[in-house]
Amino acid sequence: MTRTFEVLSGRRALAVRDAPTAQQALVDYVRGLGVPDEEIVRLGPYAVSWRGAVYKAVPVSPDRLDSA
């Protein structure tokens, strides 16, 4: 089952991804930037880092999806 996650860098929303976990949503986003998997540092279930930048994923509530 997939959920919808918003990918953030600081307070800036970068993307919305559907994935089974927040970690997978983040890895998919960063790999989509052309980053090889071995350069992605997993910081926890909701965060990754690449070259000092920290990316976080938060679940998107169904209410926000309906209003978009």
RODO-2510 file (C-alpha; in nm, 4 decimals, decimal comma):
residues 68
     n   res          X          Y          Z
     1     m     0,0000     0,0000     0,0000
     2     t     0,1370     0,3403    -0,0879
     3     r     0,0965     0,6701     0,0901
     4     t     0,1554     1,0223    -0,0296
     5     f     0,4526     1,2115     0,1148
     6     e     0,5688     1,5688     0,0742
     7     v     0,9467     1,6053     0,0357
     8     l     1,0895     1,9050     0,2207
     9     s     1,4243     2,0806     0,2424
    10     g     1,4061     2,3106     0,5419
    11     r     1,0631     2,4730     0,5181
    12     r     1,0527     2,4523     0,1390
    13     a     0,8289     2,1888    -0,0180
    14     l     1,0084     2,0302    -0,3127
    15     a     0,7890     1,7470    -0,4339
    16     v     0,5060     1,5072    -0,3616
    17     r     0,5774     1,1366    -0,3953
    18     d     0,3709     0,8195    -0,3583
    19     a     0,5664     0,5428    -0,1869
    20     p     0,5219     0,2647     0,0688
    21     t     0,7456     0,4492     0,3224
    22     a     0,8824     0,7984     0,3770
    23     q     1,2353     0,6624     0,3335
    24     q     1,1479     0,5239    -0,0106
    25     a     0,9852     0,8529    -0,1125
    26     l     1,3032     1,0386    -0,0162
    27     v     1,5389     0,7980    -0,1890
    28     d     1,3247     0,8095    -0,5049
    29     y     1,3319     1,1903    -0,5014
    30     v     1,7077     1,2251    -0,4458
    31     r     1,7931     0,9494    -0,6951
    32     g     1,5731     1,1347    -0,9435
    33     l     1,8179     1,4243    -0,9097
    34     g     2,0857     1,1907    -1,0457
    35     v     2,2436     1,1057    -0,7114
    36     p     2,3903     0,7546    -0,6848
    37     d     2,2543     0,5475    -0,3965
    38     e     2,5943     0,5225    -0,2259
    39     e     2,6028     0,9048    -0,1797
    40     i     2,2672     0,9178     0,0026
    41     v     2,3017     0,9119     0,3820
    42     r     1,9967     0,7757     0,5616
    43     l     1,9387     0,9766     0,8780
    44     g     1,6283     0,7944     0,9944
    45     p     1,2890     0,6813     0,8683
    46     y     1,1877     1,0355     0,7666
    47     a     1,5163     1,2004     0,6604
    48     v     1,8124     1,1600     0,4253
    49     s     2,1136     1,3756     0,3484
    50     w     2,3175     1,4391     0,0365
    51     r     2,6184     1,6726     0,0297
    52     g     2,5068     1,8493     0,3450
    53     a     2,1473     1,9070     0,2370
    54     v     1,8855     1,7389     0,4551
    55     y     1,5618     1,6197     0,2976
    56     k     1,2615     1,5179     0,5065
    57     a     0,9345     1,3482     0,4166
    58     v     0,6034     1,4100     0,5861
    59     p     0,2762     1,2317     0,5147
    60     v     0,0227     1,4426     0,3262
    61     s    -0,3216     1,4405     0,4837
    62     p    -0,6077     1,3296     0,2560
    63     d    -0,7734     1,6698     0,3160
    64     r    -0,4810     1,8505     0,1512
    65     l    -0,4896     1,6162    -0,1481
    66     d    -0,8595     1,6767    -0,2056
    67     s    -0,8214     2,0552    -0,2031
    68     a    -0,5321     2,0586    -0,4518
***
